[in-house]
Amino acid sequence: MSRFLTIFAAAMLLAIPLLAQTATPGAAPPGVMSESVSVGYVMIPFTVLGERGPLTDLRNAEVGLMVDGKSVRSDMFEKSQNAPVSFTILLDGSGSMALAGKMDSARAAIGALIGHRRPGDDFALYVFDASRAVEVVPFTENVANITNGLAKIDPYGKTAFFDALVTMPERSSLGKNPSRAIILLSDGIDNASSMTRGALASRLQGVSVPIYPLGLRDPGEKADDRKHPREDLSDIGLLNEVAQLTGGKLYLGNTPQQIAEAVSHIEGDLRAQYLIGFAPTGKGGVKYRTISLKLTGRARAVHVRAGYLGTEPPQVASRNKNNERKKS
C-alpha cells in the first residue's frame, strides 16, 4: 500500500468520530461533510496548468504551501498522474433542464465522460429536482448501468440545487479511488432550496473534493442576471463560485464539439493531479483557514481548494527565529 493510500485510509477512519461530535457554530449539520479537522489530516488535491496544459513533472521543491498567507510545512507530496478516479455525477433533473436542449447536452457530456474511462475508474449517478439528490446508480465500473439510468430521467419540477449539492462531497467518498471528483451538470438555477446561496458557499469552503460544473450554454452568450437568471440560460456566476471554492473549474458548452472539449479538459486535469498534505497541530481555535500555493514561474494557473476548517497548521519556522534559537 502506498503512503498516500495509507494516509487516505487513516483520514477516513478519523472522519467517523468527527461526524458524531456535537456541532460547533458554522459547522455543517449531520450528514454533510464539513471536513472539520481539529484532529486528522488535511489532504489537498491540486492541478497546475502551464502554457500547453497541465504540468505533470512538478517536484516538491517547486511547490510552496501557504495557509492564511504563511508558509506551512507539509509531509506529503505525491503525484496521482493517470491514477483511476471515482466520478460522482450530479445531474439536475428539474424542469428548467428541458429548455434550450440542456438535458440533451447533459446526456452527451456524460456519454463523453464515460467514453474517456480508464481501467479502475468508477462512476455514480445522482439526480435532483425539487428534493434532495437521489442515487440513481451507485458506484460501478459497468458504464452500461449509468447509460441505462440516464435514459430514465425526465426533467420535471422545481430545483433544490443548493440542498442537493451540499450533500455530495460526503457521498463521493463511497467511490473506491482516493482520487475523486464531482461532475456537476446543472444550470445553477435554484427555486426550491431551504438553504441559501451564502450558506452553500460556507459549507463548500472546507471541501477537498473538486467540483467541476459544466454550464450547459454557449460560452459566447451574454451573462445572465445573477438575481433573476432566465431559466433557458444558466447562473454562471454561481457555478463558477462552486468550482473556485473546491478547486475545480467551470466549463461552458452546448454543442457536441464544445462538450467534448470541456470533458476532455476535465479528464486531463484529473489525470494530472498532485496531492499535498499536513496534520494540523491541534493548537488554536477551529476556524476557516485559506489555502494557497506558491509555484515556480512556469505555472500559469492552479486549481486548488479554497481552504479548510480546523486548527493551526505546522508553520515553517522563519530564518530569524532559527537564528535566535541558535544564539540562545
Buried (B, 14 or more C-beta within 10 A) or exposed (E): EEEBEEBBEEBEEEBEEBBEEEEEEBBBEEEBBBBBBBBBBBBBBBBBBBEEEBBBEBEEEBBBBBBBEEBBEBEBBBBBEBBBBBBBBBBBBBBBBBBBBBBBBBBBBBBBBBEBBEEBBBBBBBBBBBEBBEEBBBBBEEBEBBBEBBEEBEBEBBBBBBBBBBBBBBBBEBBEBBBBBBBBBBBBBBBBBEBEBEBBBBBBBBBBBBBBBBBBBBEEBEEBEEEEBBBBBBBBBBBBBBBBBBBBBBBBBBEBEBBBBBBBBBBBBBBBBBBBBBBBEEEEEBBBBEBBBEBEEEBEEBBBBBBBBBBBBBBBEEEEEEEEEEEE
